[in-house]
Amino acid sequence: MLFTTVMKSNRDFSRAYKKGRFCASDEVCAYYLINRTPYNKLGITTSKKLGNAVERNRARRIIRAAYRLCESKLPLGYDIVIVARQGIKDKKSTDIEKFLESRLIFDMKKRENEKGVRK
């Protein structure tokens, strides 16, 4: 991933959940928060409710592939946490990519424009 590092600390995840904004679909829920760095930090979470390890790893791979395809369109300087939901089991990365392009990127840019952040 070109402009993204992996989010690993629990503190970053908690901050995104508590202070960040979110948008959701049946497959995934995405939380985002401005981090004021020249790159994004991506975290992916999958619950045991999703299924066994094989199904959870498949969900992570699908999300990572979709993110990689949309990465150049995303604004920089955000912590992004993507949470897999039950509906992701029978989906492909193109379905998640559509969500990222239509909802997440739209919401992030809308927020930048209304708050005057990063102009």
Residue pairs with C-beta under 8 A, 6 or more apart in sequence:
1 42
1 67
1 68
1 71
2 71
2 72
3 39
3 40
3 71
3 72
3 74
3 76
4 39
4 40
4 41
4 42
4 67
4 71
5 39
5 40
5 41
5 42
6 41
6 42
6 43
7 13
7 16
7 41
7 42
7 43
7 79
7 80
7 81
8 43
12 41
12 43
12 79
13 43
13 45
13 81
15 33
15 79
16 31
16 32
16 33
16 43
16 79
16 80
16 81
17 31
17 81
19 33
20 31
20 32
20 33
20 79
20 81
21 31
21 32
21 33
21 107
21 111
22 29
22 30
22 31
22 32
23 29
23 30
23 103
23 104
23 107
24 30
24 85
25 85
25 87
25 99
25 103
26 85
26 87
27 84
27 85
27 87
27 88
27 91
27 95
27 96
27 99
28 63
28 82
28 83
28 84
28 85
28 88
28 96
28 99
29 82
29 83
29 85
30 80
30 81
30 82
30 83
30 99
30 100
30 103
30 104
31 80
31 81
31 82
31 83
32 78
32 79
32 80
32 81
32 104
32 107
32 108
33 78
33 79
34 77
34 78
34 79
34 117
34 118
35 41
35 77
35 78
35 79
36 77
37 77
38 76
38 77
39 76
39 77
40 71
40 74
40 76
40 77
40 78
40 79
40 80
41 78
41 79
41 80
42 67
42 80
42 81
42 82
43 79
43 80
43 81
43 82
44 60
44 63
44 64
44 81
44 82
44 83
44 84
45 81
45 82
45 83
45 84
46 56
46 59
46 60
46 83
46 84
47 56
47 83
47 84
48 56
49 86
50 56
50 59
50 84
50 85
50 86
50 88
50 89
51 89
55 89
56 84
59 84
59 88
59 89
60 84
62 88
62 91
62 92
62 93
62 96
63 82
63 84
63 88
63 93
63 96
65 93
65 96
66 93
66 94
66 96
66 97
66 99
66 100
67 82
67 100
69 93
69 97
70 97
70 100
70 101
70 104
70 105
73 101
73 105
74 80
74 100
74 104
74 105
74 108
75 105
75 108
75 109
75 112
75 118
77 118
78 108
80 104
88 96
111 117
112 118
112 119
